[in-house]
C-alpha cells in the first residue's frame, strides 16, 4: 500500500495506513486492512478501480476512533444530515462522520471514494460498483467472525461469483438476523434490500 493514487488524488496510501494505525484500536486497524485488501481483490475481480478500493477500504472506519458524541458534533457542525435512527444507534454515524474526515482531514477529494465510505454501513438503492465493493468487503474480510453472518462462507463465495447476488444474500441475512435480535432496522438498509432483492424473492 505504498503507491500513490494518480489523477485527482495524490494521497499516499502508505501515509493513510500510518494515520489509521495511530487513530484506531489495533483490532479495528486490522479490520480496516482486511477491508482494504478484500475491496482491492473485489475491484480486480469486477474491473473496478483498485486504488480507489484500497483507499476507501483503509479509511472506511476512520471515524471509529471517535465516540458517538464526537461523531454527532462533526455532523452537526458541518451541516451533515442526521436521521433520528442515527441519533439513537451508535453503530452507523461513523460512516457520515468518516466521509467528512476522509475529505477534510485526510485529503480525499474523489467523490466515488467519499461516497463509498459514506454508504458502507447501510448501503443504498442504486449503489455504484465501488460502494457495493466496500459495503461487502466490510462484511466478508478475513478477520470478520460469523456472528450476525452465520452463512459467511456462503456469502463470501456468492460475492466473488456475482456482486449483486452476493449483495442480496448479505442484505437478506443481515435483516433476518437483526429481526431475530429484535433490533431496530435502519430504513435505508430496508430500502436497499427492496431495491436489490425484491425480485429475487419472487
N, C-alpha and C positions, 0 to 999 in steps of 0.2 A: 504493500500500500504506500509506496514511496514515490509514485508517479504524481504528476500534476494534471488536473483536468484542463483540457485545452478549450479554446473558443472563448465564451463569455466568462468561464470560471478559471481562476488562476490560484485556487486554494490547494495547498499541499495536503494530500491525504495523510502523509506521514505526520504532519503537524496536527491535523484533526484527530488522529489516533492519540497523540500525546495529550491533547486537550481533554479528550474523553477519559483517558486513563486517570487524569487528575480530578475530573469533575464527577465521576461516577464511582460507586462502590465496586469492589473487584468483581463480584458476580454479575452486576449489571454491565460492567465493561466487557466481560467475557461474552455475555449475551449479545451486546452490540457488535462485537467482532463476528460472532456467529451469524447474525442477521446480515452484516455487510457481505460476508463471503457467500452465504446462501443466495442473497439477492444477486450477486455477481454471477453465480452459477445459473440462476434462472434467466438472467439477462442474456447470457451466452446461449442458453437453450432456446430462447424465444426471440432472439435477434433484437434485443433492446440495448440501450447504451450501458456498457459495463461500468464505466467510470461514474456515471450518474447513480447507478445502482449501489456501487460501493459507498459513495458519498452519502446518499440518503440512508443507507443501512447503518453506517457508523454514527450518524447524527440523529437517528430516529428517536432515541430516548435521551437526547441531550438535556432536556429539562427535568429528568427524573432525579437529578441531584438536588432539586429544589423541593421544598414542601408545598402542600396544596395551596396554602395562603400566598406563598411567593408566586406560584403559577397564576393564581387569580389576580394578583396585583399586576403582573406583566400584561395580562389580557385586558384588564380594565383600564390601565394607564394608557394603553396603545389602541384603544377602541376596537378590540377584538371581541366579536360577539360570543357571549357565553350562554348556553341554554340552561334552563332550570335543572335538567338532568345532570349536566356537567358540574353545576354548583354542588349538587348532592353527592356525586360519585367521584371519588378521588383518583380513579384509575384512568380517566380519559383526558383530562385537561392538559396533560403534559404534551399532547400532540400539537395543540394550538400554540401553547407557550413555546414548544420546541421549534416549531416553524419560525416563530419570531426570533428566537435566539440564533437559529441557524443563519438567518439573514443578517441580523444586526450585531451579533457577537462574533460569529464565525465566518462572516463574509460571503455567504452563499447567495447568489442573485438569480440563479436559474429557477424559473417558476415551476418546472417539472419536478425538480428535487424538493423544493419547498412544499409543493402540493402533496408529494408522496409522504413526506413527514407529517403533514397536516392530517392526512386521512388514514394513517396506519393503524389506528385503534378501532375505528368503526367501519371503514370502507365507505363507499358512497355509490349511488347509481351512476353508471356511465364512467367508470374509472378508466384512466389511462393504463397502458401496459406497465409503466413504472410504478404506478400506485398499487396495482394488483400484486406486482412482484414484491414490493416492500411489505405490504399487508401480509402476504403469505409467508415471506421469509421470516417475519417476526414470530410466526406460529410454528414453522417446521424446522427452524435452525437446530443444529445438533445438540445444543445444551438444553433445549426445551424438554421438559418432562411431560408425560402424557396428561396428568391431572384432568383438566377440562377436556382435553383432546384424547380420549381413550382410544380412538381409532387413528392415532398419529401415524403409524406406519402406512396405513391405507391412504391417509391424506397426503403424505409425502409422495407416495407413488403416483397418485392421481395428479398432483400439482405438476410434477415434471413431465407427465404424459400429456396433459391438456390443462392449460392455465384456468380457463373458465370452469371446467368440470371440477378441478381442484378447489376453486374458489367457492363454488356452490356447495360442495361437500363440506368444506370448512365452516361456512356460514350456517348450514343446516345443523351440524353437530354442535356448534357453539351455542346457537339459540336453544337447542334441546337441553344442553347442559345448564344454561342459565335458568331456564324454566324449571328444571328439576331441582335447582337450588333455591327456588322462589326468589331469585334475584330480579330486580327491576331491569327491563330491557331498554336499551338505547333506541329511540325511534329511528335514527339514521341507519343503524345496523339492520333493523327490520325492513326498512325501505330498500336497503341494498340486497337483502335476501329476496324480496319480492321481485326486484329488477332482474336478478340473475337466475333465480331458482324456481320461480312460479311455473314456468313451462316444464321444468324437469320433474315436477311433482305430479304432472298430469298423466 
